[in-house]
Amino acid sequence: MRYVTRWVSVCLTVALIWYLYALSNSSGRLHRVVNGRGRYIIVGDIHGMNVHFMELLKKVRYVPFHDTVVCTGDVGNKGPDSEKVVTWLRKHDAISVKGNHDPYVSLTSKQNQQWLDSLPYSVYLSFHDILVVHAGIVPNISLSQQDPVMMTNLRTFVKGQPSSSPKGTPWVKYLKDNNPHIVFGHDARSGLQLTPKATGIDTGCVYGGRLTALILPSRERISVPCKKFVKP
């Protein structure tokens, strides 16, 4: 009986360790915390527009492996050069959150595909108290309880409920003072969005708008004009 009890105890301990490992690993895939005081270049939705992405990096005077590029998601899809964009991001230790179009991007390079598939849904830049997400968050719900579908698709609240519809009250109006400042993309239709609690920087590059970056710590906004991509 003593051996049975010990065996059960060992099994329970192993199971608990495995559960905690799996939980922490899953959470790490969903949300990431980045520490550091360096210069961050937060870039709006690139959508495979590599030429304009390179133009933007030149304009902001990007310094390789000194500055950190952080993307608001949708780095690929729709535009012509998703592979080139992801290759650059991966090789330069860039950071990105997952966008609603990223799961539909199929890349030739296995390394690139793994990098894209492993993107988190949020990145918290702790020194600057800034949370980067693709579309938004539902206020008054902890980050660990956020719905990934809403984090990549949210635009408004309709009848008090979070929605991907453009017809409603913008979700940023529901943010509370205790939230970190949120930088997001996704909503090209609304363009540049500047509010006290959130900054939207999807300015519609792939549609012929601009590609915009928010620079930290200066909070300067820099953009380049883009040529609308038309599939041949």
C-alpha positions as CSV (number, residue, x, y, z in Angstrom):
1,M,0.0,0.0,0.0
2,R,2.9,2.3,0.8
3,Y,4.4,1.8,-2.7
4,V,1.0,2.5,-4.3
5,T,0.6,5.7,-2.4
6,R,4.1,6.8,-3.4
7,W,3.5,5.9,-7.0
8,V,0.2,7.9,-7.0
9,S,2.0,10.9,-5.4
10,V,4.8,10.8,-8.1
11,C,2.2,10.6,-10.9
12,L,0.3,13.6,-9.5
13,T,3.5,15.6,-9.1
14,V,4.6,14.8,-12.7
15,A,1.1,15.7,-14.0
16,L,1.1,19.0,-12.1
17,I,4.5,19.9,-13.5
18,W,3.4,19.1,-17.0
19,Y,0.2,21.1,-16.6
20,L,2.1,24.1,-15.4
21,Y,4.6,23.8,-18.2
22,A,1.9,23.5,-20.8
23,L,0.0,26.5,-19.3
24,S,3.0,28.7,-19.3
25,N,4.1,27.7,-22.7
26,S,0.6,28.3,-24.1
27,S,0.4,31.7,-22.4
28,G,3.8,32.6,-23.9
29,R,2.5,31.9,-27.3
30,L,-0.5,34.1,-26.8
31,H,1.2,37.1,-25.1
32,R,4.8,38.3,-24.9
33,V,6.5,40.8,-22.6
34,V,9.5,42.7,-24.0
35,N,11.9,44.5,-21.7
36,G,14.4,47.1,-22.7
37,R,14.9,50.8,-23.1
38,G,16.2,50.8,-26.7
39,R,14.6,52.5,-29.7
40,Y,11.5,50.7,-31.0
41,I,10.0,51.2,-34.4
42,I,6.4,50.1,-34.4
43,V,5.2,49.5,-38.0
44,G,1.6,49.3,-39.1
45,D,0.2,46.6,-41.4
46,I,2.8,45.8,-44.1
47,H,0.7,43.3,-46.1
48,G,3.7,42.1,-48.1
49,M,4.6,45.5,-49.4
50,N,8.3,45.0,-49.0
51,V,9.5,47.9,-51.3
52,H,7.6,50.4,-49.1
53,F,8.7,48.7,-45.9
54,M,12.4,49.2,-47.0
55,E,11.6,52.8,-47.8
56,L,10.1,53.3,-44.4
57,L,13.1,51.7,-42.6
58,K,15.4,54.1,-44.6
59,K,13.3,57.1,-43.7
60,V,13.3,56.3,-39.9
61,R,17.1,55.6,-40.1
62,Y,16.8,52.1,-38.8
63,V,20.1,50.8,-37.2
64,P,20.4,47.0,-37.6
65,F,20.4,45.1,-34.3
66,H,20.3,48.3,-32.3
67,D,16.8,49.4,-33.1
68,T,13.9,46.9,-32.7
69,V,11.1,46.7,-35.2
70,V,7.7,45.7,-33.8
71,C,4.8,45.1,-36.3
72,T,1.1,45.3,-35.6
73,G,0.4,42.1,-37.6
74,D,-0.7,41.4,-41.1
75,V,2.9,41.4,-42.2
76,G,1.9,39.4,-45.3
77,N,-1.1,38.6,-47.5
78,K,-2.7,40.8,-50.2
79,G,0.7,42.4,-51.3
80,P,3.3,40.9,-53.6
81,D,6.3,40.1,-51.3
82,S,5.1,38.3,-48.1
83,E,8.2,36.0,-48.2
84,K,10.6,38.9,-48.4
85,V,9.0,40.8,-45.6
86,V,9.0,37.8,-43.2
87,T,12.6,36.9,-44.2
88,W,13.7,40.4,-43.2
89,L,11.8,40.4,-40.0
90,R,13.0,36.9,-39.0
91,K,16.7,37.7,-39.8
92,H,16.7,41.0,-38.0
93,D,15.1,39.7,-34.8
94,A,12.0,41.8,-35.3
95,I,8.8,41.3,-33.3
96,S,5.3,41.1,-34.5
97,V,1.8,40.2,-33.2
98,K,-0.5,38.0,-35.2
99,G,-2.9,39.6,-37.6
100,N,-6.2,38.2,-38.9
101,H,-4.6,37.7,-42.4
102,D,-1.4,36.1,-41.2
103,P,-2.8,32.5,-40.7
104,Y,-3.7,32.5,-44.4
105,V,-0.1,33.2,-45.6
106,S,1.7,30.3,-47.1
107,L,5.5,30.7,-47.3
108,T,8.1,28.8,-49.2
109,S,10.7,28.8,-46.4
110,K,10.0,26.5,-43.5
111,Q,11.8,28.8,-41.1
112,N,9.7,31.8,-42.2
113,Q,6.5,29.8,-41.9
114,Q,7.4,28.7,-38.4
115,W,8.2,32.3,-37.4
116,L,4.9,33.5,-38.7
117,D,2.9,30.7,-37.2
118,S,4.4,31.3,-33.7
119,L,3.5,35.0,-33.5
120,P,1.8,36.0,-30.2
121,Y,-1.4,38.0,-30.0
122,S,0.0,40.8,-28.0
123,V,3.4,42.3,-27.2
124,Y,3.8,44.4,-24.1
125,L,6.8,46.9,-24.2
126,S,7.2,47.2,-20.4
127,F,9.6,50.1,-20.2
128,H,7.3,52.3,-22.3
129,D,4.0,50.8,-20.9
130,I,2.7,50.1,-24.4
131,L,0.7,47.1,-25.5
132,V,0.8,46.2,-29.2
133,V,-2.1,44.2,-30.6
134,H,-3.4,43.8,-34.1
135,A,-7.0,45.0,-33.8
136,G,-7.8,45.7,-30.2
137,I,-8.8,44.4,-26.8
138,V,-12.1,44.2,-25.0
139,P,-11.9,46.6,-22.1
140,N,-12.4,45.4,-18.5
141,I,-11.2,41.9,-19.3
142,S,-7.7,40.7,-18.3
143,L,-5.2,40.0,-21.1
144,S,-5.2,36.3,-20.3
145,Q,-8.9,36.2,-20.8
146,Q,-9.0,38.0,-24.1
147,D,-10.5,36.2,-27.1
148,P,-7.8,35.9,-29.8
149,V,-10.5,36.3,-32.5
150,M,-11.4,39.7,-31.1
151,M,-7.8,40.7,-30.7
152,T,-7.3,40.2,-34.4
153,N,-10.7,41.4,-35.7
154,L,-12.2,43.9,-33.3
155,R,-13.3,47.3,-34.6
156,T,-16.3,48.5,-32.7
157,F,-19.0,47.7,-30.1
158,V,-22.5,47.1,-31.4
159,K,-25.3,47.1,-28.9
160,G,-22.7,46.8,-26.1
161,Q,-21.0,43.8,-27.7
162,P,-17.5,43.6,-29.3
163,S,-17.8,43.4,-33.1
164,S,-15.7,43.2,-36.2
165,S,-18.2,45.4,-38.0
166,P,-17.1,48.9,-38.9
167,K,-20.6,50.2,-38.1
168,G,-20.6,50.8,-34.3
169,T,-18.9,52.7,-31.6
170,P,-15.1,52.5,-31.9
171,W,-13.7,50.1,-29.3
172,V,-11.1,52.6,-28.2
173,K,-13.8,54.8,-26.6
174,Y,-14.4,52.0,-24.0
175,L,-10.8,52.0,-22.8
176,K,-10.1,52.8,-19.1
177,D,-7.4,54.9,-17.6
178,N,-5.7,51.9,-16.0
179,N,-5.0,50.3,-19.5
180,P,-1.5,50.7,-20.9
181,H,-1.4,52.8,-24.1
182,I,-2.4,50.5,-26.9
183,V,-0.9,50.6,-30.4
184,F,-2.8,48.7,-33.1
185,G,-3.3,48.2,-36.8
186,H,-6.1,46.4,-38.7
187,D,-8.5,49.3,-39.3
188,A,-7.2,50.8,-42.5
189,R,-10.7,52.1,-43.2
190,S,-10.4,54.5,-40.3
191,G,-6.8,55.4,-41.1
192,L,-4.5,57.0,-38.5
193,Q,-6.3,57.1,-35.1
194,L,-4.9,59.3,-32.4
195,T,-6.6,59.1,-28.9
196,P,-5.2,59.6,-25.4
197,K,-5.3,55.8,-24.7
198,A,-4.6,54.2,-28.1
199,T,-2.9,54.8,-31.4
200,G,-4.0,53.1,-34.6
201,I,-1.4,53.1,-37.4
202,D,-2.8,51.0,-40.2
203,T,-2.9,53.7,-42.9
204,G,-3.7,51.4,-45.8
205,C,-0.4,50.9,-47.5
206,V,-1.6,48.0,-49.7
207,Y,-4.6,50.1,-50.8
208,G,-2.4,53.0,-51.9
209,G,-2.3,54.8,-48.6
210,R,0.8,55.1,-46.5
211,L,2.9,52.9,-44.3
212,T,3.3,54.4,-40.9
213,A,5.7,53.9,-38.0
214,L,5.5,55.1,-34.4
215,I,8.9,55.6,-32.9
216,L,9.7,55.1,-29.3
217,P,10.7,56.7,-27.0
218,S,10.1,59.9,-29.0
219,R,6.5,59.0,-30.1
220,E,7.3,60.5,-33.4
221,R,5.2,59.3,-36.4
222,I,6.9,58.7,-39.7
223,S,5.3,57.4,-42.9
224,V,5.9,56.8,-46.6
225,P,3.5,56.9,-49.5
226,C,2.5,53.6,-51.0
227,K,1.5,52.5,-54.5
228,K,-1.7,50.5,-54.5
229,F,-1.1,46.8,-55.3
230,V,-3.2,45.4,-58.0
231,K,-2.9,41.6,-58.6
232,P,-1.8,40.8,-62.1
